[in-house]
Amino acid sequence: MASSPAPRAWQRMLSGRRLDLLDPSPLDIEIEDIAHGLARVARWNGQTLGDHPLSVAQHSLLVVTILEETWMEPGPEARLAALLHDAPEYVIGDMISPFKAVIGGDYKGVERRLLVAIHRRFGLPDELPADLAAAIKAADRIAAYHEATQLAGFAAEEARRFFGRPRIAHDRLELAPWPTADAERRFLELFATLGAGTAMPGDRAVEQR
């Protein structure tokens, strides 16, 4: 009896790339695909105020802004790492933390492999320096606190239990959700300003799959 074919574990991107989720190659990753996808992935499962969902692309830019306010004058590499900290979600979506806890290690393994491939594609180390990783995580929690209290219906006390006490007031941040096209454009614009170290040598010479 013939065995059933293995289930498909790749996704075709609008760029034409075919990204394997189990064994992702940096050669199949394009920043335009990331920006397009993240601009269409909603934070908080879409349970936010406003005419538009709060996208992961906008959240990523918010984390960069907070890192610039809270860490020691981050250079282009640190800002790029912050911009891409949730980049795997362009293909696997933004799974809320309670559901990640239910699924456990399988999800985190896929997410980790994707992030390493993305880092390699854009000239970042597989593992960020510990101080930078901690600073990005802290910025991410500040962003989550303000998103939760200003857009997602959390009381301040409840949000502090999950995300800690923020070091930046919400009125210093741009929290009103942007239209999809604006989020995608602004993500790409910031990426473009980061300059050197954002391309892997020779990648354009590789044929699309």
Secondary structure, DSSP 8 states (H G I E B T S, - for coil): ---------EEE-TTS-EEESSS--GGG--HHHHHHHHTTSBGGGG--SSSS--BHHHHHHHHHHHHHHHSS---HHHHHHHHTTTTTHHHH----HHHHHHHTHHHHHHHHHHHHHHHHHTT--SS--HHHHHHHHHHHHHHHHHHHHHTS---HHHHHHHH---SS-GGGS--S---HHHHHHHHHHHHHHT-TT-S-TTGGGS---
